[in-house]
Amino acid sequence: MHPFERDAIEIMIGSGGFAPDIWRQLEHATVVRRARDAEAHVAYFDVGPVAPTVVPSHIEMAADLDVDAYGTVTACLAIVNGRLASLSFEMPGPHWPEHPRVLGLAPKP
């Protein structure tokens, strides 16, 4: 997993109620595929059978992140059947930084 992806997940989940379950899964998570088109960059995960499950088992969370050299990017984390399934980044423009870095949550307008 790229540091950018891990940082995005960590910022998105913070210390919320189901965050500990996701934190434990991150130790087991590997990216099995990445897809990119003009609108989004998506990482698909496998966490293996020994990873603890996330409760509730179906979650989709979104957050606007501040990305260095890019600006505001909407990220979406999906949990399916208690497992990290995917992390997507909406890309409103064609010029994605070569080594993006999450600075934090995007400032509220």
Phi and psi restraints in degrees (range 20) as a CNS / XPLOR table:
assign (resid 1 and name C) (resid 2 and name N)
       (resid 2 and name CA) (resid 2 and name C) 1.0 -67.6 20.0 2
assign (resid 2 and name N) (resid 2 and name CA)
       (resid 2 and name C) (resid 3 and name N) 1.0 146.7 20.0 2
assign (resid 2 and name C) (resid 3 and name N)
       (resid 3 and name CA) (resid 3 and name C) 1.0 -54.6 20.0 2
assign (resid 3 and name N) (resid 3 and name CA)
       (resid 3 and name C) (resid 4 and name N) 1.0 -34.8 20.0 2
assign (resid 3 and name C) (resid 4 and name N)
       (resid 4 and name CA) (resid 4 and name C) 1.0 -59.2 20.0 2
assign (resid 4 and name N) (resid 4 and name CA)
       (resid 4 and name C) (resid 5 and name N) 1.0 -44.3 20.0 2
assign (resid 4 and name C) (resid 5 and name N)
       (resid 5 and name CA) (resid 5 and name C) 1.0 -67.0 20.0 2
assign (resid 5 and name N) (resid 5 and name CA)
       (resid 5 and name C) (resid 6 and name N) 1.0 -45.0 20.0 2
assign (resid 5 and name C) (resid 6 and name N)
       (resid 6 and name CA) (resid 6 and name C) 1.0 -63.3 20.0 2
assign (resid 6 and name N) (resid 6 and name CA)
       (resid 6 and name C) (resid 7 and name N) 1.0 -44.5 20.0 2
assign (resid 6 and name C) (resid 7 and name N)
       (resid 7 and name CA) (resid 7 and name C) 1.0 -60.5 20.0 2
assign (resid 7 and name N) (resid 7 and name CA)
       (resid 7 and name C) (resid 8 and name N) 1.0 -41.6 20.0 2
assign (resid 7 and name C) (resid 8 and name N)
       (resid 8 and name CA) (resid 8 and name C) 1.0 -61.2 20.0 2
assign (resid 8 and name N) (resid 8 and name CA)
       (resid 8 and name C) (resid 9 and name N) 1.0 -45.7 20.0 2
assign (resid 8 and name C) (resid 9 and name N)
       (resid 9 and name CA) (resid 9 and name C) 1.0 -63.0 20.0 2
assign (resid 9 and name N) (resid 9 and name CA)
       (resid 9 and name C) (resid 10 and name N) 1.0 -45.9 20.0 2
assign (resid 9 and name C) (resid 10 and name N)
       (resid 10 and name CA) (resid 10 and name C) 1.0 -59.6 20.0 2
assign (resid 10 and name N) (resid 10 and name CA)
       (resid 10 and name C) (resid 11 and name N) 1.0 -42.5 20.0 2
assign (resid 10 and name C) (resid 11 and name N)
       (resid 11 and name CA) (resid 11 and name C) 1.0 -67.8 20.0 2
assign (resid 11 and name N) (resid 11 and name CA)
       (resid 11 and name C) (resid 12 and name N) 1.0 -40.4 20.0 2
assign (resid 11 and name C) (resid 12 and name N)
       (resid 12 and name CA) (resid 12 and name C) 1.0 -65.4 20.0 2
assign (resid 12 and name N) (resid 12 and name CA)
       (resid 12 and name C) (resid 13 and name N) 1.0 -42.4 20.0 2
assign (resid 12 and name C) (resid 13 and name N)
       (resid 13 and name CA) (resid 13 and name C) 1.0 -84.1 20.0 2
assign (resid 13 and name N) (resid 13 and name CA)
       (resid 13 and name C) (resid 14 and name N) 1.0 -25.5 20.0 2
assign (resid 13 and name C) (resid 14 and name N)
       (resid 14 and name CA) (resid 14 and name C) 1.0 51.2 20.0 2
assign (resid 14 and name N) (resid 14 and name CA)
       (resid 14 and name C) (resid 15 and name N) 1.0 -127.5 20.0 2
assign (resid 14 and name C) (resid 15 and name N)
       (resid 15 and name CA) (resid 15 and name C) 1.0 -124.6 20.0 2
assign (resid 15 and name N) (resid 15 and name CA)
       (resid 15 and name C) (resid 16 and name N) 1.0 31.1 20.0 2
assign (resid 15 and name C) (resid 16 and name N)
       (resid 16 and name CA) (resid 16 and name C) 1.0 -63.2 20.0 2
assign (resid 16 and name N) (resid 16 and name CA)
       (resid 16 and name C) (resid 17 and name N) 1.0 176.4 20.0 2
assign (resid 16 and name C) (resid 17 and name N)
       (resid 17 and name CA) (resid 17 and name C) 1.0 -57.5 20.0 2
assign (resid 17 and name N) (resid 17 and name CA)
       (resid 17 and name C) (resid 18 and name N) 1.0 -38.5 20.0 2
assign (resid 17 and name C) (resid 18 and name N)
       (resid 18 and name CA) (resid 18 and name C) 1.0 -100.8 20.0 2
assign (resid 18 and name N) (resid 18 and name CA)
       (resid 18 and name C) (resid 19 and name N) 1.0 5.8 20.0 2
assign (resid 18 and name C) (resid 19 and name N)
       (resid 19 and name CA) (resid 19 and name C) 1.0 -57.2 20.0 2
assign (resid 19 and name N) (resid 19 and name CA)
       (resid 19 and name C) (resid 20 and name N) 1.0 -42.0 20.0 2
assign (resid 19 and name C) (resid 20 and name N)
       (resid 20 and name CA) (resid 20 and name C) 1.0 -58.4 20.0 2
assign (resid 20 and name N) (resid 20 and name CA)
       (resid 20 and name C) (resid 21 and name N) 1.0 -37.9 20.0 2
assign (resid 20 and name C) (resid 21 and name N)
       (resid 21 and name CA) (resid 21 and name C) 1.0 -64.3 20.0 2
assign (resid 21 and name N) (resid 21 and name CA)
       (resid 21 and name C) (resid 22 and name N) 1.0 -42.3 20.0 2
assign (resid 21 and name C) (resid 22 and name N)
       (resid 22 and name CA) (resid 22 and name C) 1.0 -68.2 20.0 2
assign (resid 22 and name N) (resid 22 and name CA)
       (resid 22 and name C) (resid 23 and name N) 1.0 -40.7 20.0 2
assign (resid 22 and name C) (resid 23 and name N)
       (resid 23 and name CA) (resid 23 and name C) 1.0 -56.1 20.0 2
assign (resid 23 and name N) (resid 23 and name CA)
       (resid 23 and name C) (resid 24 and name N) 1.0 -44.6 20.0 2
assign (resid 23 and name C) (resid 24 and name N)
       (resid 24 and name CA) (resid 24 and name C) 1.0 -65.5 20.0 2
assign (resid 24 and name N) (resid 24 and name CA)
       (resid 24 and name C) (resid 25 and name N) 1.0 -36.0 20.0 2
assign (resid 24 and name C) (resid 25 and name N)
       (resid 25 and name CA) (resid 25 and name C) 1.0 -69.4 20.0 2
assign (resid 25 and name N) (resid 25 and name CA)
       (resid 25 and name C) (resid 26 and name N) 1.0 -31.8 20.0 2
assign (resid 25 and name C) (resid 26 and name N)
       (resid 26 and name CA) (resid 26 and name C) 1.0 -58.7 20.0 2
assign (resid 26 and name N) (resid 26 and name CA)
       (resid 26 and name C) (resid 27 and name N) 1.0 -29.7 20.0 2
assign (resid 26 and name C) (resid 27 and name N)
       (resid 27 and name CA) (resid 27 and name C) 1.0 -64.0 20.0 2
assign (resid 27 and name N) (resid 27 and name CA)
       (resid 27 and name C) (resid 28 and name N) 1.0 -26.0 20.0 2
assign (resid 27 and name C) (resid 28 and name N)
       (resid 28 and name CA) (resid 28 and name C) 1.0 -104.8 20.0 2
assign (resid 28 and name N) (resid 28 and name CA)
       (resid 28 and name C) (resid 29 and name N) 1.0 -9.0 20.0 2
assign (resid 28 and name C) (resid 29 and name N)
       (resid 29 and name CA) (resid 29 and name C) 1.0 -74.8 20.0 2
assign (resid 29 and name N) (resid 29 and name CA)
       (resid 29 and name C) (resid 30 and name N) 1.0 135.0 20.0 2
assign (resid 29 and name C) (resid 30 and name N)
       (resid 30 and name CA) (resid 30 and name C) 1.0 -130.3 20.0 2
assign (resid 30 and name N) (resid 30 and name CA)
       (resid 30 and name C) (resid 31 and name N) 1.0 148.2 20.0 2
assign (resid 30 and name C) (resid 31 and name N)
       (resid 31 and name CA) (resid 31 and name C) 1.0 -84.7 20.0 2
assign (resid 31 and name N) (resid 31 and name CA)
       (resid 31 and name C) (resid 32 and name N) 1.0 123.1 20.0 2
assign (resid 31 and name C) (resid 32 and name N)
       (resid 32 and name CA) (resid 32 and name C) 1.0 -98.0 20.0 2
assign (resid 32 and name N) (resid 32 and name CA)
       (resid 32 and name C) (resid 33 and name N) 1.0 -18.6 20.0 2
assign (resid 32 and name C) (resid 33 and name N)
       (resid 33 and name CA) (resid 33 and name C) 1.0 -164.7 20.0 2
assign (resid 33 and name N) (resid 33 and name CA)
       (resid 33 and name C) (resid 34 and name N) 1.0 147.0 20.0 2
assign (resid 33 and name C) (resid 34 and name N)
       (resid 34 and name CA) (resid 34 and name C) 1.0 -125.3 20.0 2
assign (resid 34 and name N) (resid 34 and name CA)
       (resid 34 and name C) (resid 35 and name N) 1.0 141.9 20.0 2
assign (resid 34 and name C) (resid 35 and name N)
       (resid 35 and name CA) (resid 35 and name C) 1.0 -130.7 20.0 2
assign (resid 35 and name N) (resid 35 and name CA)
       (resid 35 and name C) (resid 36 and name N) 1.0 143.8 20.0 2
assign (resid 35 and name C) (resid 36 and name N)
       (resid 36 and name CA) (resid 36 and name C) 1.0 -143.5 20.0 2
assign (resid 36 and name N) (resid 36 and name CA)
       (resid 36 and name C) (resid 37 and name N) 1.0 133.8 20.0 2
assign (resid 36 and name C) (resid 37 and name N)
       (resid 37 and name CA) (resid 37 and name C) 1.0 -136.3 20.0 2
assign (resid 37 and name N) (resid 37 and name CA)
       (resid 37 and name C) (resid 38 and name N) 1.0 -167.2 20.0 2
assign (resid 37 and name C) (resid 38 and name N)
       (resid 38 and name CA) (resid 38 and name C) 1.0 -67.0 20.0 2
assign (resid 38 and name N) (resid 38 and name CA)
       (resid 38 and name C) (resid 39 and name N) 1.0 -18.6 20.0 2
assign (resid 38 and name C) (resid 39 and name N)
       (resid 39 and name CA) (resid 39 and name C) 1.0 -110.8 20.0 2
assign (resid 39 and name N) (resid 39 and name CA)
       (resid 39 and name C) (resid 40 and name N) 1.0 -21.3 20.0 2
assign (resid 39 and name C) (resid 40 and name N)
       (resid 40 and name CA) (resid 40 and name C) 1.0 -155.6 20.0 2
assign (resid 40 and name N) (resid 40 and name CA)
       (resid 40 and name C) (resid 41 and name N) 1.0 156.3 20.0 2
assign (resid 40 and name C) (resid 41 and name N)
       (resid 41 and name CA) (resid 41 and name C) 1.0 -119.4 20.0 2
assign (resid 41 and name N) (resid 41 and name CA)
       (resid 41 and name C) (resid 42 and name N) 1.0 124.5 20.0 2
assign (resid 41 and name C) (resid 42 and name N)
       (resid 42 and name CA) (resid 42 and name C) 1.0 -126.2 20.0 2
assign (resid 42 and name N) (resid 42 and name CA)
       (resid 42 and name C) (resid 43 and name N) 1.0 131.8 20.0 2
assign (resid 42 and name C) (resid 43 and name N)
       (resid 43 and name CA) (resid 43 and name C) 1.0 -109.0 20.0 2
assign (resid 43 and name N) (resid 43 and name CA)
       (resid 43 and name C) (resid 44 and name N) 1.0 131.1 20.0 2
assign (resid 43 and name C) (resid 44 and name N)
       (resid 44 and name CA) (resid 44 and name C) 1.0 -107.0 20.0 2
assign (resid 44 and name N) (resid 44 and name CA)
       (resid 44 and name C) (resid 45 and name N) 1.0 135.7 20.0 2
assign (resid 44 and name C) (resid 45 and name N)
       (resid 45 and name CA) (resid 45 and name C) 1.0 -111.5 20.0 2
assign (resid 45 and name N) (resid 45 and name CA)
       (resid 45 and name C) (resid 46 and name N) 1.0 155.9 20.0 2
assign (resid 45 and name C) (resid 46 and name N)
       (resid 46 and name CA) (resid 46 and name C) 1.0 -128.1 20.0 2
assign (resid 46 and name N) (resid 46 and name CA)
       (resid 46 and name C) (resid 47 and name N) 1.0 133.9 20.0 2
assign (resid 46 and name C) (resid 47 and name N)
       (resid 47 and name CA) (resid 47 and name C) 1.0 -113.8 20.0 2
assign (resid 47 and name N) (resid 47 and name CA)
       (resid 47 and name C) (resid 48 and name N) 1.0 -1.9 20.0 2
assign (resid 47 and name C) (resid 48 and name N)
       (resid 48 and name CA) (resid 48 and name C) 1.0 74.6 20.0 2
assign (resid 48 and name N) (resid 48 and name CA)
       (resid 48 and name C) (resid 49 and name N) 1.0 162.4 20.0 2
assign (resid 48 and name C) (resid 49 and name N)
       (resid 49 and name CA) (resid 49 and name C) 1.0 -74.3 20.0 2
assign (resid 49 and name N) (resid 49 and name CA)
       (resid 49 and name C) (resid 50 and name N) 1.0 -20.0 20.0 2
assign (resid 49 and name C) (resid 50 and name N)
       (resid 50 and name CA) (resid 50 and name C) 1.0 -86.7 20.0 2
assign (resid 50 and name N) (resid 50 and name CA)
       (resid 50 and name C) (resid 51 and name N) 1.0 -10.5 20.0 2
assign (resid 50 and name C) (resid 51 and name N)
       (resid 51 and name CA) (resid 51 and name C) 1.0 -70.6 20.0 2
assign (resid 51 and name N) (resid 51 and name CA)
       (resid 51 and name C) (resid 52 and name N) 1.0 141.8 20.0 2
assign (resid 51 and name C) (resid 52 and name N)
       (resid 52 and name CA) (resid 52 and name C) 1.0 -65.8 20.0 2
assign (resid 52 and name N) (resid 52 and name CA)
       (resid 52 and name C) (resid 53 and name N) 1.0 149.5 20.0 2
assign (resid 52 and name C) (resid 53 and name N)
       (resid 53 and name CA) (resid 53 and name C) 1.0 -84.1 20.0 2
assign (resid 53 and name N) (resid 53 and name CA)
       (resid 53 and name C) (resid 54 and name N) 1.0 156.0 20.0 2
assign (resid 53 and name C) (resid 54 and name N)
       (resid 54 and name CA) (resid 54 and name C) 1.0 -93.9 20.0 2
assign (resid 54 and name N) (resid 54 and name CA)
       (resid 54 and name C) (resid 55 and name N) 1.0 135.2 20.0 2
assign (resid 54 and name C) (resid 55 and name N)
       (resid 55 and name CA) (resid 55 and name C) 1.0 -121.5 20.0 2
assign (resid 55 and name N) (resid 55 and name CA)
       (resid 55 and name C) (resid 56 and name N) 1.0 126.7 20.0 2
assign (resid 55 and name C) (resid 56 and name N)
       (resid 56 and name CA) (resid 56 and name C) 1.0 -69.4 20.0 2
assign (resid 56 and name N) (resid 56 and name CA)
       (resid 56 and name C) (resid 57 and name N) 1.0 158.4 20.0 2
assign (resid 56 and name C) (resid 57 and name N)
       (resid 57 and name CA) (resid 57 and name C) 1.0 -81.4 20.0 2
assign (resid 57 and name N) (resid 57 and name CA)
       (resid 57 and name C) (resid 58 and name N) 1.0 -15.0 20.0 2
assign (resid 57 and name C) (resid 58 and name N)
       (resid 58 and name CA) (resid 58 and name C) 1.0 -127.8 20.0 2
assign (resid 58 and name N) (resid 58 and name CA)
       (resid 58 and name C) (resid 59 and name N) 1.0 112.0 20.0 2
assign (resid 58 and name C) (resid 59 and name N)
       (resid 59 and name CA) (resid 59 and name C) 1.0 -137.0 20.0 2
assign (resid 59 and name N) (resid 59 and name CA)
       (resid 59 and name C) (resid 60 and name N) 1.0 140.1 20.0 2
assign (resid 59 and name C) (resid 60 and name N)
       (resid 60 and name CA) (resid 60 and name C) 1.0 -133.0 20.0 2
assign (resid 60 and name N) (resid 60 and name CA)
       (resid 60 and name C) (resid 61 and name N) 1.0 120.5 20.0 2
assign (resid 60 and name C) (resid 61 and name N)
       (resid 61 and name CA) (resid 61 and name C) 1.0 -124.3 20.0 2
assign (resid 61 and name N) (resid 61 and name CA)
       (resid 61 and name C) (resid 62 and name N) 1.0 145.8 20.0 2
assign (resid 61 and name C) (resid 62 and name N)
       (resid 62 and name CA) (resid 62 and name C) 1.0 -129.8 20.0 2
assign (resid 62 and name N) (resid 62 and name CA)
       (resid 62 and name C) (resid 63 and name N) 1.0 150.7 20.0 2
assign (resid 62 and name C) (resid 63 and name N)
       (resid 63 and name CA) (resid 63 and name C) 1.0 -152.2 20.0 2
assign (resid 63 and name N) (resid 63 and name CA)
       (resid 63 and name C) (resid 64 and name N) 1.0 147.7 20.0 2
assign (resid 63 and name C) (resid 64 and name N)
       (resid 64 and name CA) (resid 64 and name C) 1.0 -90.1 20.0 2
assign (resid 64 and name N) (resid 64 and name CA)
       (resid 64 and name C) (resid 65 and name N) 1.0 121.0 20.0 2
assign (resid 64 and name C) (resid 65 and name N)
       (resid 65 and name CA) (resid 65 and name C) 1.0 -109.0 20.0 2
assign (resid 65 and name N) (resid 65 and name CA)
       (resid 65 and name C) (resid 66 and name N) 1.0 149.4 20.0 2
assign (resid 65 and name C) (resid 66 and name N)
       (resid 66 and name CA) (resid 66 and name C) 1.0 -95.0 20.0 2
assign (resid 66 and name N) (resid 66 and name CA)
       (resid 66 and name C) (resid 67 and name N) 1.0 114.7 20.0 2
assign (resid 66 and name C) (resid 67 and name N)
       (resid 67 and name CA) (resid 67 and name C) 1.0 -108.4 20.0 2
assign (resid 67 and name N) (resid 67 and name CA)
       (resid 67 and name C) (resid 68 and name N) 1.0 127.0 20.0 2
assign (resid 67 and name C) (resid 68 and name N)
       (resid 68 and name CA) (resid 68 and name C) 1.0 -54.1 20.0 2
assign (resid 68 and name N) (resid 68 and name CA)
       (resid 68 and name C) (resid 69 and name N) 1.0 135.3 20.0 2
assign (resid 68 and name C) (resid 69 and name N)
       (resid 69 and name CA) (resid 69 and name C) 1.0 64.5 20.0 2
assign (resid 69 and name N) (resid 69 and name CA)
       (resid 69 and name C) (resid 70 and name N) 1.0 14.7 20.0 2
assign (resid 69 and name C) (resid 70 and name N)
       (resid 70 and name CA) (resid 70 and name C) 1.0 -136.6 20.0 2
assign (resid 70 and name N) (resid 70 and name CA)
       (resid 70 and name C) (resid 71 and name N) 1.0 -49.6 20.0 2
assign (resid 70 and name C) (resid 71 and name N)
       (resid 71 and name CA) (resid 71 and name C) 1.0 115.0 20.0 2
assign (resid 71 and name N) (resid 71 and name CA)
       (resid 71 and name C) (resid 72 and name N) 1.0 -148.0 20.0 2
assign (resid 71 and name C) (resid 72 and name N)
       (resid 72 and name CA) (resid 72 and name C) 1.0 -80.1 20.0 2
assign (resid 72 and name N) (resid 72 and name CA)
       (resid 72 and name C) (resid 73 and name N) 1.0 129.7 20.0 2
assign (resid 72 and name C) (resid 73 and name N)
       (resid 73 and name CA) (resid 73 and name C) 1.0 -131.0 20.0 2
assign (resid 73 and name N) (resid 73 and name CA)
       (resid 73 and name C) (resid 74 and name N) 1.0 131.5 20.0 2
assign (resid 73 and name C) (resid 74 and name N)
       (resid 74 and name CA) (resid 74 and name C) 1.0 -85.6 20.0 2
assign (resid 74 and name N) (resid 74 and name CA)
       (resid 74 and name C) (resid 75 and name N) 1.0 125.7 20.0 2
assign (resid 74 and name C) (resid 75 and name N)
       (resid 75 and name CA) (resid 75 and name C) 1.0 -112.7 20.0 2
assign (resid 75 and name N) (resid 75 and name CA)
       (resid 75 and name C) (resid 76 and name N) 1.0 146.8 20.0 2
assign (resid 75 and name C) (resid 76 and name N)
       (resid 76 and name CA) (resid 76 and name C) 1.0 -134.1 20.0 2
assign (resid 76 and name N) (resid 76 and name CA)
       (resid 76 and name C) (resid 77 and name N) 1.0 125.4 20.0 2
assign (resid 76 and name C) (resid 77 and name N)
       (resid 77 and name CA) (resid 77 and name C) 1.0 -108.3 20.0 2
assign (resid 77 and name N) (resid 77 and name CA)
       (resid 77 and name C) (resid 78 and name N) 1.0 128.9 20.0 2
assign (resid 77 and name C) (resid 78 and name N)
       (resid 78 and name CA) (resid 78 and name C) 1.0 -115.3 20.0 2
assign (resid 78 and name N) (resid 78 and name CA)
       (resid 78 and name C) (resid 79 and name N) 1.0 130.5 20.0 2
assign (resid 78 and name C) (resid 79 and name N)
       (resid 79 and name CA) (resid 79 and name C) 1.0 -111.4 20.0 2
assign (resid 79 and name N) (resid 79 and name CA)
       (resid 79 and name C) (resid 80 and name N) 1.0 124.5 20.0 2
assign (resid 79 and name C) (resid 80 and name N)
       (resid 80 and name CA) (resid 80 and name C) 1.0 -127.9 20.0 2
assign (resid 80 and name N) (resid 80 and name CA)
       (resid 80 and name C) (resid 81 and name N) 1.0 129.4 20.0 2
assign (resid 80 and name C) (resid 81 and name N)
       (resid 81 and name CA) (resid 81 and name C) 1.0 54.1 20.0 2
assign (resid 81 and name N) (resid 81 and name CA)
       (resid 81 and name C) (resid 82 and name N) 1.0 36.7 20.0 2
assign (resid 81 and name C) (resid 82 and name N)
       (resid 82 and name CA) (resid 82 and name C) 1.0 76.6 20.0 2
assign (resid 82 and name N) (resid 82 and name CA)
       (resid 82 and name C) (resid 83 and name N) 1.0 12.6 20.0 2
assign (resid 82 and name C) (resid 83 and name N)
       (resid 83 and name CA) (resid 83 and name C) 1.0 -126.6 20.0 2
assign (resid 83 and name N) (resid 83 and name CA)
       (resid 83 and name C) (resid 84 and name N) 1.0 143.9 20.0 2
assign (resid 83 and name C) (resid 84 and name N)
       (resid 84 and name CA) (resid 84 and name C) 1.0 -58.2 20.0 2
assign (resid 84 and name N) (resid 84 and name CA)
       (resid 84 and name C) (resid 85 and name N) 1.0 124.6 20.0 2
assign (resid 84 and name C) (resid 85 and name N)
       (resid 85 and name CA) (resid 85 and name C) 1.0 -108.4 20.0 2
assign (resid 85 and name N) (resid 85 and name CA)
       (resid 85 and name C) (resid 86 and name N) 1.0 -50.5 20.0 2
assign (resid 85 and name C) (resid 86 and name N)
       (resid 86 and name CA) (resid 86 and name C) 1.0 -157.5 20.0 2
assign (resid 86 and name N) (resid 86 and name CA)
       (resid 86 and name C) (resid 87 and name N) 1.0 159.5 20.0 2
assign (resid 86 and name C) (resid 87 and name N)
       (resid 87 and name CA) (resid 87 and name C) 1.0 -134.5 20.0 2
assign (resid 87 and name N) (resid 87 and name CA)
       (resid 87 and name C) (resid 88 and name N) 1.0 120.9 20.0 2
assign (resid 87 and name C) (resid 88 and name N)
       (resid 88 and name CA) (resid 88 and name C) 1.0 -119.5 20.0 2
assign (resid 88 and name N) (resid 88 and name CA)
       (resid 88 and name C) (resid 89 and name N) 1.0 150.1 20.0 2
assign (resid 88 and name C) (resid 89 and name N)
       (resid 89 and name CA) (resid 89 and name C) 1.0 -124.9 20.0 2
assign (resid 89 and name N) (resid 89 and name CA)
       (resid 89 and name C) (resid 90 and name N) 1.0 120.5 20.0 2
assign (resid 89 and name C) (resid 90 and name N)
       (resid 90 and name CA) (resid 90 and name C) 1.0 -71.8 20.0 2
assign (resid 90 and name N) (resid 90 and name CA)
       (resid 90 and name C) (resid 91 and name N) 1.0 131.2 20.0 2
assign (resid 90 and name C) (resid 91 and name N)
       (resid 91 and name CA) (resid 91 and name C) 1.0 -117.3 20.0 2
assign (resid 91 and name N) (resid 91 and name CA)
       (resid 91 and name C) (resid 92 and name N) 1.0 97.1 20.0 2
assign (resid 91 and name C) (resid 92 and name N)
       (resid 92 and name CA) (resid 92 and name C) 1.0 -71.0 20.0 2
assign (resid 92 and name N) (resid 92 and name CA)
       (resid 92 and name C) (resid 93 and name N) 1.0 -9.4 20.0 2
assign (resid 92 and name C) (resid 93 and name N)
       (resid 93 and name CA) (resid 93 and name C) 1.0 -139.6 20.0 2
assign (resid 93 and name N) (resid 93 and name CA)
       (resid 93 and name C) (resid 94 and name N) 1.0 167.5 20.0 2
assign (resid 93 and name C) (resid 94 and name N)
       (resid 94 and name CA) (resid 94 and name C) 1.0 -80.8 20.0 2
assign (resid 94 and name N) (resid 94 and name CA)
       (resid 94 and name C) (resid 95 and name N) 1.0 -13.7 20.0 2
assign (resid 94 and name C) (resid 95 and name N)
       (resid 95 and name CA) (resid 95 and name C) 1.0 -101.0 20.0 2
assign (resid 95 and name N) (resid 95 and name CA)
       (resid 95 and name C) (resid 96 and name N) 1.0 82.3 20.0 2
assign (resid 95 and name C) (resid 96 and name N)
       (resid 96 and name CA) (resid 96 and name C) 1.0 -82.8 20.0 2
assign (resid 96 and name N) (resid 96 and name CA)
       (resid 96 and name C) (resid 97 and name N) 1.0 134.1 20.0 2
assign (resid 96 and name C) (resid 97 and name N)
       (resid 97 and name CA) (resid 97 and name C) 1.0 -60.2 20.0 2
assign (resid 97 and name N) (resid 97 and name CA)
       (resid 97 and name C) (resid 98 and name N) 1.0 147.6 20.0 2
assign (resid 97 and name C) (resid 98 and name N)
       (resid 98 and name CA) (resid 98 and name C) 1.0 -64.2 20.0 2
assign (resid 98 and name N) (resid 98 and name CA)
       (resid 98 and name C) (resid 99 and name N) 1.0 -40.0 20.0 2
assign (resid 98 and name C) (resid 99 and name N)
       (resid 99 and name CA) (resid 99 and name C) 1.0 -128.0 20.0 2
assign (resid 99 and name N) (resid 99 and name CA)
       (resid 99 and name C) (resid 100 and name N) 1.0 76.8 20.0 2
assign (resid 99 and name C) (resid 100 and name N)
       (resid 100 and name CA) (resid 100 and name C) 1.0 -65.3 20.0 2
assign (resid 100 and name N) (resid 100 and name CA)
       (resid 100 and name C) (resid 101 and name N) 1.0 153.5 20.0 2
assign (resid 100 and name C) (resid 101 and name N)
       (resid 101 and name CA) (resid 101 and name C) 1.0 -138.8 20.0 2
assign (resid 101 and name N) (resid 101 and name CA)
       (resid 101 and name C) (resid 102 and name N) 1.0 128.2 20.0 2
assign (resid 101 and name C) (resid 102 and name N)
       (resid 102 and name CA) (resid 102 and name C) 1.0 -81.0 20.0 2
assign (resid 102 and name N) (resid 102 and name CA)
       (resid 102 and name C) (resid 103 and name N) 1.0 124.5 20.0 2
assign (resid 102 and name C) (resid 103 and name N)
       (resid 103 and name CA) (resid 103 and name C) 1.0 -89.9 20.0 2
assign (resid 103 and name N) (resid 103 and name CA)
       (resid 103 and name C) (resid 104 and name N) 1.0 -21.4 20.0 2
assign (resid 103 and name C) (resid 104 and name N)
       (resid 104 and name CA) (resid 104 and name C) 1.0 148.5 20.0 2
assign (resid 104 and name N) (resid 104 and name CA)
       (resid 104 and name C) (resid 105 and name N) 1.0 -167.4 20.0 2
assign (resid 104 and name C) (resid 105 and name N)
       (resid 105 and name CA) (resid 105 and name C) 1.0 -69.1 20.0 2
assign (resid 105 and name N) (resid 105 and name CA)
       (resid 105 and name C) (resid 106 and name N) 1.0 145.5 20.0 2
assign (resid 105 and name C) (resid 106 and name N)
       (resid 106 and name CA) (resid 106 and name C) 1.0 -69.2 20.0 2
assign (resid 106 and name N) (resid 106 and name CA)
       (resid 106 and name C) (resid 107 and name N) 1.0 143.8 20.0 2
assign (resid 106 and name C) (resid 107 and name N)
       (resid 107 and name CA) (resid 107 and name C) 1.0 -62.6 20.0 2
assign (resid 107 and name N) (resid 107 and name CA)
       (resid 107 and name C) (resid 108 and name N) 1.0 143.9 20.0 2
assign (resid 107 and name C) (resid 108 and name N)
       (resid 108 and name CA) (resid 108 and name C) 1.0 -71.3 20.0 2
assign (resid 108 and name N) (resid 108 and name CA)
       (resid 108 and name C) (resid 109 and name N) 1.0 138.7 20.0 2
